[in-house]
Amino acid sequence: MLNIIRRSQIVGSQVIDSATAAQLGYLEEVWLDELGHVAYLSGEGGYLALAQVSGVGGDAVSVFHRLMIEPPENLRRWYRL
């Protein structure tokens, strides 16, 4: 089943490691690749590839692990499109 989530519903959510339940910070931005697809989420700790997201709830985004990476240079902020 496909769920659609607005940027305004996800920005500001807590980011939680699903394996340890550790809070990793708060989601600050959603990033798009050159095709306009959501590719990364970013927050205080850095960037998370969308593939790391294990779930999205009302108040939190759970991720598979703490790996924070440097994003590619071709990303655009969602709100700037």
C-alpha positions in Angstrom: 0.0 0.0 0.0 1.3 3.5 -0.9 1.1 6.2 1.7 1.6 9.8 0.8 3.2 12.1 3.4 3.5 15.8 3.0 6.7 17.6 3.7 5.0 19.6 6.4 3.9 16.4 8.2 7.5 15.0 8.4 9.8 18.0 9.0 10.3 18.5 12.7 9.7 14.8 13.5 12.1 13.0 15.8 14.5 10.6 14.1 14.9 7.4 16.1 17.2 4.4 15.6 14.8 1.4 15.3 17.4 -1.0 16.7 18.3 0.9 19.8 15.4 3.4 20.2 18.0 6.1 20.5 16.9 9.6 19.5 19.2 10.8 16.7 17.7 14.3 16.5 15.0 16.0 14.5 14.3 16.0 10.8 15.0 19.4 9.3 14.7 18.9 5.5 13.7 16.6 2.7 16.0 16.5 -0.4 15.2 15.6 -4.0 17.5 14.1 -6.6 17.8 15.4 -10.2 14.6 13.5 -11.2 12.5 15.1 -8.5 12.4 11.9 -6.3 12.8 12.1 -2.5 16.4 10.8 -2.0 17.6 12.0 1.4 16.4 13.4 4.7 18.6 15.6 6.8 18.8 16.8 10.4 21.2 17.8 13.1 23.4 14.7 12.6 23.7 14.8 8.8 22.0 13.2 5.9 20.1 9.9 5.8 19.4 8.1 2.5 15.8 7.3 2.0 16.6 3.6 1.9 17.6 3.9 5.7 14.0 4.8 6.7 12.2 1.9 8.3 9.0 3.6 9.1 7.2 6.9 9.5 4.8 7.6 12.3 2.8 10.6 13.5 5.7 12.0 15.6 8.8 10.1 14.5 10.8 8.7 11.7 12.5 5.4 12.5 15.7 4.5 10.7 17.7 1.3 10.4 21.0 2.6 11.7 22.9 5.8 12.6 24.9 6.1 9.4 24.9 9.7 8.4 26.5 10.4 5.0 27.5 13.4 2.9 24.9 13.8 0.1 25.7 14.1 -3.6 25.9 17.6 -4.9 22.9 17.4 -7.2 20.2 17.5 -4.5 17.6 20.2 -4.2 15.5 21.2 -1.2 11.9 20.2 -1.6 10.5 23.6 -0.8 12.5 25.3 -3.5 10.9 23.6 -6.5 
